[in-house]
Amino acid sequence: MALDMDIKELIPKHKDDQKVIAGLKKLSFEQLKPIVPDLLEWLQDMNWPIARPVADILKPFADRMTPDIIRILKTNDGEWKQSMLGNLARNTTDPQLLSEIERIAKFPSRDEIESEVNLEAISILNGDYK
């Protein structure tokens, strides 16, 4: 990637913007960090063609994105929360994130119940994905 290229050029522009994936794959977490919140927005609906490749790029860095993931887990978007747990938080060892997952498992909100986010949280806490 050219050093003069703006990192924001690698934020997907539409649901099937596969052109940015190769460039994103080449970046370290430090390089990705400024656009992590933008990339996480593409995980709001895992049916979007861009969602799976972006999730795969972010997965190795999941525990370094804890504040961003927790911010999403505190929204009212059950589908987005489900995506965060299922794609990025399954194997977390981060105490802050585990604390939020425990909250969802024990005291789920209405949208967490409707989207079955609480069931995913329980599975994570039970170690079903280890």
N, CA, C and O atoms as a GROMACS GRO file, in nm:
protein
  520
    1MET      N    1   0.085  -0.119   0.000
    1MET     CA    2   0.000   0.000   0.000
    1MET      C    3   0.088   0.123   0.000
    1MET      O    4   0.181   0.133   0.080
    2ALA      N    5   0.061   0.216  -0.087
    2ALA     CA    6   0.140   0.339  -0.094
    2ALA      C    7   0.123   0.417   0.036
    2ALA      O    8   0.012   0.431   0.088
    3LEU      N    9   0.232   0.467   0.086
    3LEU     CA   10   0.228   0.540   0.213
    3LEU      C   11   0.143   0.666   0.204
    3LEU      O   12   0.086   0.710   0.304
    4ASP      N   13   0.134   0.722   0.084
    4ASP     CA   14   0.057   0.845   0.070
    4ASP      C   15  -0.093   0.818   0.056
    4ASP      O   16  -0.173   0.912   0.055
    5MET      N   17  -0.132   0.691   0.045
    5MET     CA   18  -0.274   0.658   0.032
    5MET      C   19  -0.344   0.682   0.166
    5MET      O   20  -0.296   0.640   0.271
    6ASP      N   21  -0.455   0.747   0.160
    6ASP     CA   22  -0.532   0.774   0.281
    6ASP      C   23  -0.600   0.645   0.326
    6ASP      O   24  -0.668   0.579   0.248
    7ILE      N   25  -0.582   0.611   0.453
    7ILE     CA   26  -0.642   0.489   0.510
    7ILE      C   27  -0.794   0.488   0.489
    7ILE      O   28  -0.854   0.381   0.476
    8LYS      N   29  -0.855   0.604   0.487
    8LYS     CA   30  -1.000   0.612   0.469
    8LYS      C   31  -1.045   0.560   0.332
    8LYS      O   32  -1.162   0.527   0.313
    9GLU      N   33  -0.952   0.554   0.237
    9GLU     CA   34  -0.984   0.499   0.106
    9GLU      C   35  -1.018   0.349   0.116
    9GLU      O   36  -1.081   0.294   0.026
   10LEU      N   37  -0.976   0.285   0.225
   10LEU     CA   38  -1.000   0.142   0.241
   10LEU      C   39  -1.128   0.111   0.319
   10LEU      O   40  -1.156  -0.005   0.347
   11ILE      N   41  -1.204   0.213   0.353
   11ILE     CA   42  -1.334   0.190   0.415
   11ILE      C   43  -1.431   0.153   0.302
   11ILE      O   44  -1.443   0.227   0.204
   12PRO      N   45  -1.498   0.039   0.314
   12PRO     CA   46  -1.592   0.002   0.206
   12PRO      C   47  -1.695   0.112   0.181
   12PRO      O   48  -1.744   0.177   0.273
   13LYS      N   49  -1.727   0.130   0.053
   13LYS     CA   50  -1.822   0.236   0.013
   13LYS      C   51  -1.964   0.182  -0.004
   13LYS      O   52  -2.060   0.258   0.004
   14HIS      N   53  -1.976   0.052  -0.026
   14HIS     CA   54  -2.108  -0.010  -0.045
   14HIS      C   55  -2.102  -0.156   0.000
   14HIS      O   56  -1.994  -0.208   0.028
   15LYS      N   57  -2.218  -0.221   0.005
   15LYS     CA   58  -2.232  -0.355   0.063
   15LYS      C   59  -2.151  -0.464  -0.007
   15LYS      O   60  -2.129  -0.571   0.050
   16ASP      N   61  -2.106  -0.437  -0.129
   16ASP     CA   62  -2.029  -0.538  -0.202
   16ASP      C   63  -1.898  -0.479  -0.254
   16ASP      O   64  -1.853  -0.513  -0.364
   17ASP      N   65  -1.836  -0.392  -0.176
   17ASP     CA   66  -1.712  -0.324  -0.215
   17ASP      C   67  -1.592  -0.415  -0.189
   17ASP      O   68  -1.514  -0.390  -0.097
   18GLN      N   69  -1.578  -0.520  -0.269
   18GLN     CA   70  -1.471  -0.618  -0.249
   18GLN      C   71  -1.333  -0.563  -0.283
   18GLN      O   72  -1.232  -0.622  -0.244
   19LYS      N   73  -1.328  -0.450  -0.357
   19LYS     CA   74  -1.199  -0.395  -0.400
   19LYS      C   75  -1.110  -0.358  -0.281
   19LYS      O   76  -0.987  -0.362  -0.293
   20VAL      N   77  -1.169  -0.321  -0.167
   20VAL     CA   78  -1.089  -0.275  -0.054
   20VAL      C   79  -1.030  -0.390   0.029
   20VAL      O   80  -0.938  -0.368   0.107
   21ILE      N   81  -1.083  -0.511   0.013
   21ILE     CA   82  -1.046  -0.623   0.100
   21ILE      C   83  -0.896  -0.656   0.090
   21ILE      O   84  -0.831  -0.674   0.193
   22ALA      N   85  -0.842  -0.665  -0.030
   22ALA     CA   86  -0.700  -0.699  -0.045
   22ALA      C   87  -0.612  -0.597   0.028
   22ALA      O   88  -0.515  -0.634   0.093
   23GLY      N   89  -0.647  -0.470   0.016
   23GLY     CA   90  -0.570  -0.366   0.085
   23GLY      C   91  -0.581  -0.376   0.235
   23GLY      O   92  -0.482  -0.360   0.307
   24LEU      N   93  -0.702  -0.404   0.284
   24LEU     CA   94  -0.723  -0.417   0.428
   24LEU      C   95  -0.644  -0.534   0.485
   24LEU      O   96  -0.592  -0.526   0.596
   25LYS      N   97  -0.635  -0.644   0.410
   25LYS     CA   98  -0.566  -0.765   0.457
   25LYS      C   99  -0.418  -0.739   0.482
   25LYS      O  100  -0.355  -0.811   0.560
   26LYS      N  101  -0.362  -0.639   0.417
   26LYS     CA  102  -0.218  -0.612   0.427
   26LYS      C  103  -0.183  -0.528   0.550
   26LYS      O  104  -0.065  -0.512   0.582
   27LEU      N  105  -0.283  -0.476   0.618
   27LEU     CA  106  -0.256  -0.381   0.726
   27LEU      C  107  -0.239  -0.446   0.862
   27LEU      O  108  -0.302  -0.548   0.893
   28SER      N  109  -0.154  -0.386   0.943
   28SER     CA  110  -0.141  -0.426   1.083
   28SER      C  111  -0.257  -0.364   1.160
   28SER      O  112  -0.328  -0.278   1.108
   29PHE      N  113  -0.275  -0.407   1.284
   29PHE     CA  114  -0.382  -0.348   1.365
   29PHE      C  115  -0.359  -0.199   1.386
   29PHE      O  116  -0.453  -0.121   1.384
   30GLU      N  117  -0.233  -0.161   1.406
   30GLU     CA  118  -0.203  -0.019   1.427
   30GLU      C  119  -0.248   0.064   1.306
   30GLU      O  120  -0.297   0.176   1.321
   31GLN      N  121  -0.230   0.008   1.187
   31GLN     CA  122  -0.273   0.079   1.066
   31GLN      C  123  -0.425   0.079   1.053
   31GLN      O  124  -0.484   0.178   1.008
   32LEU      N  125  -0.489  -0.030   1.093
   32LEU     CA  126  -0.635  -0.040   1.084
   32LEU      C  127  -0.708   0.042   1.190
   32LEU      O  128  -0.820   0.088   1.168
   33LYS      N  129  -0.644   0.062   1.304
   33LYS     CA  130  -0.710   0.119   1.421
   33LYS      C  131  -0.793   0.244   1.392
   33LYS      O  132  -0.905   0.255   1.443
   34PRO      N  133  -0.742   0.340   1.313
   34PRO     CA  134  -0.823   0.462   1.290
   34PRO      C  135  -0.957   0.436   1.221
   34PRO      O  136  -1.050   0.516   1.235
   35ILE      N  137  -0.968   0.327   1.146
   35ILE     CA  138  -1.093   0.301   1.073
   35ILE      C  139  -1.173   0.184   1.131
   35ILE      O  140  -1.273   0.144   1.072
   36VAL      N  141  -1.130   0.129   1.246
   36VAL     CA  142  -1.203   0.017   1.306
   36VAL      C  143  -1.352   0.048   1.326
   36VAL      O  144  -1.435  -0.034   1.289
   37PRO      N  145  -1.388   0.165   1.384
   37PRO     CA  146  -1.533   0.192   1.400
   37PRO      C  147  -1.608   0.188   1.266
   37PRO      O  148  -1.722   0.141   1.260
   38ASP      N  149  -1.545   0.239   1.160
   38ASP     CA  150  -1.608   0.237   1.028
   38ASP      C  151  -1.623   0.094   0.977
   38ASP      O  152  -1.726   0.058   0.920
   39LEU      N  153  -1.521   0.013   0.998
   39LEU     CA  154  -1.527  -0.127   0.952
   39LEU      C  155  -1.632  -0.206   1.029
   39LEU      O  156  -1.702  -0.288   0.972
   40LEU      N  157  -1.642  -0.180   1.158
   40LEU     CA  158  -1.741  -0.252   1.240
   40LEU      C  159  -1.883  -0.223   1.193
   40LEU      O  160  -1.972  -0.307   1.209
   41GLU      N  161  -1.905  -0.106   1.137
   41GLU     CA  162  -2.040  -0.074   1.086
   41GLU      C  163  -2.082  -0.170   0.975
   41GLU      O  164  -2.201  -0.194   0.955
   42TRP      N  165  -1.983  -0.226   0.902
   42TRP     CA  166  -2.014  -0.319   0.794
   42TRP      C  167  -2.049  -0.458   0.846
   42TRP      O  168  -2.077  -0.549   0.768
   43LEU      N  169  -2.047  -0.475   0.980
   43LEU     CA  170  -2.088  -0.602   1.039
   43LEU      C  171  -2.229  -0.594   1.098
   43LEU      O  172  -2.271  -0.683   1.171
   44GLN      N  173  -2.301  -0.486   1.065
   44GLN     CA  174  -2.438  -0.471   1.115
   44GLN      C  175  -2.531  -0.575   1.056
   44GLN      O  176  -2.630  -0.612   1.118
   45ASP      N  177  -2.501  -0.621   0.937
   45ASP     CA  178  -2.585  -0.721   0.871
   45ASP      C  179  -2.492  -0.821   0.802
   45ASP      O  180  -2.430  -0.789   0.701
   46MET      N  181  -2.483  -0.941   0.858
   46MET     CA  182  -2.390  -1.040   0.804
   46MET      C  183  -2.436  -1.096   0.669
   46MET      O  184  -2.365  -1.177   0.609
   47ASN      N  185  -2.552  -1.054   0.621
   47ASN     CA  186  -2.596  -1.094   0.487
   47ASN      C  187  -2.534  -1.007   0.379
   47ASN      O  188  -2.537  -1.043   0.261
   48TRP      N  189  -2.476  -0.893   0.417
   48TRP     CA  190  -2.410  -0.808   0.318
   48TRP      C  191  -2.285  -0.881   0.269
   48TRP      O  192  -2.212  -0.939   0.350
   49PRO      N  193  -2.259  -0.880   0.138
   49PRO     CA  194  -2.141  -0.951   0.086
   49PRO      C  195  -2.010  -0.905   0.150
   49PRO      O  196  -1.917  -0.985   0.163
   50ILE      N  197  -2.000  -0.781   0.190
   50ILE     CA  198  -1.876  -0.726   0.246
   50ILE      C  199  -1.856  -0.770   0.392
   50ILE      O  200  -1.743  -0.764   0.442
   51ALA      N  201  -1.961  -0.812   0.460
   51ALA     CA  202  -1.954  -0.837   0.605
   51ALA      C  203  -1.857  -0.949   0.642
   51ALA      O  204  -1.773  -0.931   0.730
   52ARG      N  205  -1.866  -1.064   0.576
   52ARG     CA  206  -1.781  -1.179   0.611
   52ARG      C  207  -1.632  -1.148   0.591
   52ARG      O  208  -1.553  -1.174   0.681
   53PRO      N  209  -1.591  -1.092   0.475
   53PRO     CA  210  -1.448  -1.061   0.458
   53PRO      C  211  -1.398  -0.960   0.562
   53PRO      O  212  -1.286  -0.973   0.612
   54VAL      N  213  -1.479  -0.860   0.595
   54VAL     CA  214  -1.437  -0.762   0.696
   54VAL      C  215  -1.425  -0.830   0.832
   54VAL      O  216  -1.330  -0.805   0.905
   55ALA      N  217  -1.521  -0.916   0.866
   55ALA     CA  218  -1.515  -0.988   0.994
   55ALA      C  219  -1.389  -1.073   1.002
   55ALA      O  220  -1.324  -1.079   1.106
   56ASP      N  221  -1.354  -1.139   0.892
   56ASP     CA  222  -1.235  -1.225   0.890
   56ASP      C  223  -1.108  -1.143   0.910
   56ASP      O  224  -1.014  -1.190   0.975
   57ILE      N  225  -1.104  -1.023   0.857
   57ILE     CA  226  -0.988  -0.936   0.874
   57ILE      C  227  -0.977  -0.889   1.018
   57ILE      O  228  -0.868  -0.883   1.074
   58LEU      N  229  -1.090  -0.855   1.080
   58LEU     CA  230  -1.090  -0.801   1.216
   58LEU      C  231  -1.074  -0.908   1.324
   58LEU      O  232  -1.025  -0.879   1.433
   59LYS      N  233  -1.115  -1.030   1.295
   59LYS     CA  234  -1.118  -1.136   1.398
   59LYS      C  235  -0.986  -1.152   1.475
   59LYS      O  236  -0.991  -1.163   1.597
   60PRO      N  237  -0.870  -1.154   1.409
   60PRO     CA  238  -0.746  -1.173   1.485
   60PRO      C  239  -0.718  -1.061   1.586
   60PRO      O  240  -0.639  -1.078   1.679
   61PHE      N  241  -0.782  -0.946   1.566
   61PHE     CA  242  -0.757  -0.829   1.650
   61PHE      C  243  -0.870  -0.804   1.750
   61PHE      O  244  -0.874  -0.698   1.812
   62ALA      N  245  -0.960  -0.900   1.764
   62ALA     CA  246  -1.082  -0.877   1.842
   62ALA      C  247  -1.056  -0.822   1.982
   62ALA      O  248  -1.121  -0.727   2.024
   63ASP      N  249  -0.962  -0.882   2.055
   63ASP     CA  250  -0.939  -0.836   2.192
   63ASP      C  251  -0.874  -0.699   2.198
   63ASP      O  252  -0.864  -0.640   2.306
   64ARG      N  253  -0.828  -0.648   2.085
   64ARG     CA  254  -0.772  -0.513   2.082
   64ARG      C  255  -0.879  -0.410   2.047
   64ARG      O  256  -0.853  -0.289   2.045
   65MET      N  257  -0.999  -0.458   2.019
   65MET     CA  258  -1.110  -0.369   1.983
   65MET      C  259  -1.218  -0.367   2.091
   65MET      O  260  -1.331  -0.324   2.065
   66THR      N  261  -1.185  -0.414   2.210
   66THR     CA  262  -1.285  -0.427   2.317
   66THR      C  263  -1.370  -0.302   2.337
   66THR      O  264  -1.493  -0.315   2.345
   67PRO      N  265  -1.312  -0.182   2.346
   67PRO     CA  266  -1.399  -0.064   2.368
   67PRO      C  267  -1.501  -0.046   2.256
   67PRO      O  268  -1.616  -0.009   2.282
   68ASP      N  269  -1.460  -0.071   2.132
   68ASP     CA  270  -1.552  -0.057   2.018
   68ASP      C  271  -1.661  -0.164   2.023
   68ASP      O  272  -1.778  -0.135   1.998
   69ILE      N  273  -1.624  -0.286   2.056
   69ILE     CA  274  -1.721  -0.395   2.064
   69ILE      C  275  -1.821  -0.369   2.177
   69ILE      O  276  -1.941  -0.388   2.159
   70ILE      N  277  -1.771  -0.327   2.292
   70ILE     CA  278  -1.861  -0.298   2.405
   70ILE      C  279  -1.956  -0.185   2.371
   70ILE      O  280  -2.074  -0.189   2.408
   71ARG      N  281  -1.906  -0.085   2.301
   71ARG     CA  282  -1.993   0.028   2.259
   71ARG      C  283  -2.110  -0.025   2.177
   71ARG      O  284  -2.223   0.019   2.195
   72ILE      N  285  -2.084  -0.119   2.087
   72ILE     CA  286  -2.190  -0.178   2.004
   72ILE      C  287  -2.283  -0.264   2.090
   72ILE      O  288  -2.404  -0.263   2.069
   73LEU      N  289  -2.226  -0.338   2.185
   73LEU     CA  290  -2.308  -0.424   2.271
   73LEU      C  291  -2.401  -0.342   2.361
   73LEU      O  292  -2.495  -0.397   2.419
   74LYS      N  293  -2.376  -0.213   2.372
   74LYS     CA  294  -2.462  -0.126   2.453
   74LYS      C  295  -2.568  -0.055   2.368
   74LYS      O  296  -2.646   0.025   2.421
   75THR      N  297  -2.571  -0.082   2.237
   75THR     CA  298  -2.674  -0.022   2.151
   75THR      C  299  -2.803  -0.102   2.162
   75THR      O  300  -2.811  -0.199   2.238
   76ASN      N  301  -2.904  -0.063   2.086
   76ASN     CA  302  -3.031  -0.137   2.081
   76ASN      C  303  -3.043  -0.219   1.952
   76ASN      O  304  -3.152  -0.260   1.915
   77ASP      N  305  -2.931  -0.242   1.886
   77ASP     CA  306  -2.931  -0.314   1.759
   77ASP      C  307  -2.894  -0.461   1.783
   77ASP      O  308  -2.777  -0.498   1.782
   78GLY      N  309  -2.997  -0.542   1.805
   78GLY     CA  310  -2.976  -0.683   1.836
   78GLY      C  311  -2.898  -0.758   1.730
   78GLY      O  312  -2.814  -0.842   1.762
   79GLU      N  313  -2.927  -0.730   1.603
   79GLU     CA  314  -2.858  -0.801   1.494
   79GLU      C  315  -2.709  -0.768   1.494
   79GLU      O  316  -2.625  -0.856   1.472
   80TRP      N  317  -2.676  -0.641   1.518
   80TRP     CA  318  -2.536  -0.598   1.522
   80TRP      C  319  -2.464  -0.662   1.641
   80TRP      O  320  -2.349  -0.705   1.629
   81LYS      N  321  -2.533  -0.668   1.755
   81LYS     CA  322  -2.475  -0.731   1.874
   81LYS      C  323  -2.449  -0.879   1.848
   81LYS      O  324  -2.344  -0.932   1.885
   82GLN      N  325  -2.545  -0.945   1.784
   82GLN     CA  326  -2.530  -1.086   1.750
   82GLN      C  327  -2.405  -1.105   1.663
   82GLN      O  328  -2.328  -1.200   1.682
   83SER      N  329  -2.387  -1.015   1.568
   83SER     CA  330  -2.271  -1.019   1.480
   83SER      C  331  -2.141  -1.002   1.558
   83SER      O  332  -2.043  -1.071   1.532
   84MET      N  333  -2.141  -0.910   1.653
   84MET     CA  334  -2.020  -0.887   1.734
   84MET      C  335  -1.985  -1.012   1.814
   84MET      O  336  -1.870  -1.054   1.817
   85LEU      N  337  -2.084  -1.070   1.879
   85LEU     CA  338  -2.058  -1.188   1.961
   85LEU      C  339  -2.018  -1.306   1.874
   85LEU      O  340  -1.920  -1.375   1.904
   86GLY      N  341  -2.091  -1.329   1.767
   86GLY     CA  342  -2.067  -1.446   1.683
   86GLY      C  343  -1.938  -1.439   1.603
   86GLY      O  344  -1.877  -1.542   1.575
   87ASN      N  345  -1.895  -1.319   1.567
   87ASN     CA  346  -1.778  -1.305   1.480
   87ASN      C  347  -1.652  -1.261   1.552
   87ASN      O  348  -1.542  -1.299   1.513
   88LEU      N  349  -1.666  -1.182   1.657
   88LEU     CA  350  -1.547  -1.124   1.719
   88LEU      C  351  -1.527  -1.160   1.865
   88LEU      O  352  -1.414  -1.152   1.914
   89ALA      N  353  -1.631  -1.200   1.935
   89ALA     CA  354  -1.617  -1.217   2.080
   89ALA      C  355  -1.620  -1.363   2.127
   89ALA      O  356  -1.610  -1.388   2.247
   90ARG      N  357  -1.633  -1.456   2.038
   90ARG     CA  358  -1.650  -1.596   2.079
   90ARG      C  359  -1.537  -1.649   2.166
   90ARG      O  360  -1.562  -1.723   2.260
   91ASN      N  361  -1.414  -1.613   2.135
   91ASN     CA  362  -1.299  -1.667   2.208
   91ASN      C  363  -1.230  -1.562   2.292
   91ASN      O  364  -1.112  -1.576   2.325
   92THR      N  365  -1.300  -1.458   2.328
   92THR     CA  366  -1.238  -1.350   2.402
   92THR      C  367  -1.188  -1.395   2.539
   92THR      O  368  -1.247  -1.482   2.603
   93THR      N  369  -1.079  -1.334   2.580
   93THR     CA  370  -1.029  -1.353   2.716
   93THR      C  371  -1.026  -1.218   2.788
   93THR      O  372  -0.980  -1.208   2.901
   94ASP      N  373  -1.077  -1.115   2.720
   94ASP     CA  374  -1.074  -0.980   2.776
   94ASP      C  375  -1.175  -0.968   2.891
   94ASP      O  376  -1.295  -0.990   2.870
   95PRO      N  377  -1.129  -0.932   3.010
   95PRO     CA  378  -1.220  -0.926   3.126
   95PRO      C  379  -1.334  -0.826   3.109
   95PRO      O  380  -1.446  -0.854   3.152
   96GLN      N  381  -1.308  -0.711   3.047
   96GLN     CA  382  -1.415  -0.612   3.026
   96GLN      C  383  -1.522  -0.666   2.933
   96GLN      O  384  -1.642  -0.652   2.959
   97LEU      N  385  -1.478  -0.727   2.826
   97LEU     CA  386  -1.573  -0.782   2.728
   97LEU      C  387  -1.649  -0.900   2.790
   97LEU      O  388  -1.770  -0.912   2.770
   98LEU      N  389  -1.580  -0.984   2.862
   98LEU     CA  390  -1.648  -1.096   2.928
   98LEU      C  391  -1.752  -1.046   3.028
   98LEU      O  392  -1.858  -1.107   3.044
   99SER      N  393  -1.722  -0.937   3.094
   99SER     CA  394  -1.818  -0.878   3.189
   99SER      C  395  -1.945  -0.833   3.117
   99SER      O  396  -2.056  -0.854   3.166
  100GLU      N  397  -1.929  -0.770   3.000
  100GLU     CA  398  -2.045  -0.726   2.922
  100GLU      C  399  -2.122  -0.846   2.867
  100GLU      O  400  -2.245  -0.844   2.863
  101ILE      N  401  -2.052  -0.950   2.826
  101ILE     CA  402  -2.117  -1.072   2.777
  101ILE      C  403  -2.197  -1.136   2.890
  101ILE      O  404  -2.307  -1.186   2.868
  102GLU      N  405  -2.141  -1.134   3.010
  102GLU     CA  406  -2.212  -1.189   3.126
  102GLU      C  407  -2.338  -1.109   3.155
  102GLU      O  408  -2.442  -1.166   3.190
  103ARG      N  409  -2.331  -0.977   3.141
  103ARG     CA  410  -2.449  -0.892   3.161
  103ARG      C  411  -2.559  -0.932   3.062
  103ARG      O  412  -2.676  -0.944   3.100
  104ILE      N  413  -2.521  -0.952   2.938
  104ILE     CA  414  -2.619  -0.989   2.835
  104ILE      C  415  -2.680  -1.126   2.868
  104ILE      O  416  -2.801  -1.146   2.851
  105ALA      N  417  -2.597  -1.219   2.914
  105ALA     CA  418  -2.647  -1.353   2.946
  105ALA      C  419  -2.744  -1.350   3.064
  105ALA      O  420  -2.844  -1.421   3.064
  106LYS      N  421  -2.712  -1.269   3.166
  106LYS     CA  422  -2.792  -1.271   3.289
  106LYS      C  423  -2.907  -1.170   3.290
  106LYS      O  424  -3.013  -1.197   3.347
  107PHE      N  425  -2.885  -1.055   3.226
  107PHE     CA  426  -2.986  -0.948   3.230
  107PHE      C  427  -3.010  -0.893   3.089
  107PHE      O  428  -2.986  -0.774   3.065
  108PRO      N  429  -3.056  -0.976   2.997
  108PRO     CA  430  -3.072  -0.930   2.859
  108PRO      C  431  -3.184  -0.827   2.842
  108PRO      O  432  -3.286  -0.832   2.910
  109SER      N  433  -3.161  -0.735   2.751
  109SER     CA  434  -3.264  -0.637   2.714
  109SER      C  435  -3.362  -0.705   2.618
  109SER      O  436  -3.339  -0.818   2.575
  110ARG      N  437  -3.470  -0.636   2.587
  110ARG     CA  438  -3.570  -0.693   2.496
  110ARG      C  439  -3.508  -0.727   2.360
  110ARG      O  440  -3.531  -0.836   2.307
  111ASP      N  441  -3.430  -0.634   2.304
  111ASP     CA  442  -3.374  -0.661   2.171
  111ASP      C  443  -3.273  -0.775   2.177
  111ASP      O  444  -3.256  -0.848   2.080
  112GLU      N  445  -3.205  -0.791   2.291
  112GLU     CA  446  -3.109  -0.902   2.304
  112GLU      C  447  -3.181  -1.036   2.309
  112GLU      O  448  -3.130  -1.136   2.259
  113ILE      N  449  -3.298  -1.038   2.369
  113ILE     CA  450  -3.379  -1.161   2.373
  113ILE      C  451  -3.436  -1.189   2.233
  113ILE      O  452  -3.430  -1.302   2.185
  114GLU      N  453  -3.493  -1.085   2.170
  114GLU     CA  454  -3.555  -1.102   2.038
  114GLU      C  455  -3.453  -1.150   1.934
  114GLU      O  456  -3.488  -1.230   1.846
  115SER      N  457  -3.329  -1.101   1.942
  115SER     CA  458  -3.225  -1.140   1.846
  115SER      C  459  -3.143  -1.260   1.894
  115SER      O  460  -3.046  -1.300   1.830
  116GLU      N  461  -3.183  -1.316   2.008
  116GLU     CA  462  -3.115  -1.430   2.067
  116GLU      C  463  -2.969  -1.402   2.100
  116GLU      O  464  -2.886  -1.493   2.102
  117VAL      N  465  -2.938  -1.275   2.124
  117VAL     CA  466  -2.803  -1.236   2.163
  117VAL      C  467  -2.770  -1.298   2.298
  117VAL      O  468  -2.656  -1.338   2.324
  118ASN      N  469  -2.871  -1.306   2.385
  118ASN     CA  470  -2.848  -1.365   2.518
  118ASN      C  471  -2.806  -1.512   2.508
  118ASN      O  472  -2.723  -1.559   2.586
  119LEU      N  473  -2.863  -1.584   2.411
  119LEU     CA  474  -2.827  -1.725   2.393
  119LEU      C  475  -2.683  -1.739   2.344
  119LEU      O  476  -2.610  -1.829   2.387
  120GLU      N  477  -2.643  -1.650   2.255
  120GLU     CA  478  -2.504  -1.648   2.208
  120GLU      C  479  -2.410  -1.616   2.325
  120GLU      O  480  -2.304  -1.678   2.339
  121ALA      N  481  -2.450  -1.520   2.407
  121ALA     CA  482  -2.368  -1.484   2.524
  121ALA      C  483  -2.352  -1.603   2.619
  121ALA      O  484  -2.243  -1.628   2.670
  122ILE      N  485  -2.460  -1.674   2.642
  122ILE     CA  486  -2.456  -1.792   2.729
  122ILE      C  487  -2.361  -1.898   2.670
  122ILE      O  488  -2.282  -1.958   2.742
  123SER      N  489  -2.369  -1.919   2.539
  123SER     CA  490  -2.281  -2.017   2.473
  123SER      C  491  -2.134  -1.978   2.488
  123SER      O  492  -2.049  -2.064   2.513
  124ILE      N  493  -2.105  -1.850   2.474
  124ILE     CA  494  -1.967  -1.803   2.491
  124ILE      C  495  -1.920  -1.829   2.634
  124ILE      O  496  -1.810  -1.881   2.655
  125LEU      N  497  -2.002  -1.795   2.730
  125LEU     CA  498  -1.964  -1.814   2.870
  125LEU      C  499  -1.951  -1.962   2.906
  125LEU      O  500  -1.871  -1.998   2.992
  126ASN      N  501  -2.028  -2.046   2.839
  126ASN     CA  502  -2.021  -2.191   2.864
  126ASN      C  503  -1.901  -2.255   2.794
  126ASN      O  504  -1.873  -2.374   2.813
  127GLY      N  505  -1.831  -2.177   2.712
  127GLY     CA  506  -1.715  -2.230   2.642
  127GLY      C  507  -1.750  -2.317   2.524
  127GLY      O  508  -1.670  -2.402   2.484
  128ASP      N  509  -1.867  -2.298   2.466
  128ASP     CA  510  -1.912  -2.382   2.354
  128ASP      C  511  -1.825  -2.368   2.228
  128ASP      O  512  -1.831  -2.453   2.139
  129TYR      N  513  -1.746  -2.262   2.219
  129TYR     CA  514  -1.668  -2.239   2.096
  129TYR      C  515  -1.518  -2.262   2.117
  129TYR      O  516  -1.440  -2.240   2.025
  130LYS      N  517  -1.479  -2.303   2.234
  130LYS     CA  518  -1.335  -2.321   2.263
  130LYS      C  519  -1.280  -2.442   2.189
  130LYS      O  520  -1.162  -2.473   2.200
   0.00000   0.00000   0.00000
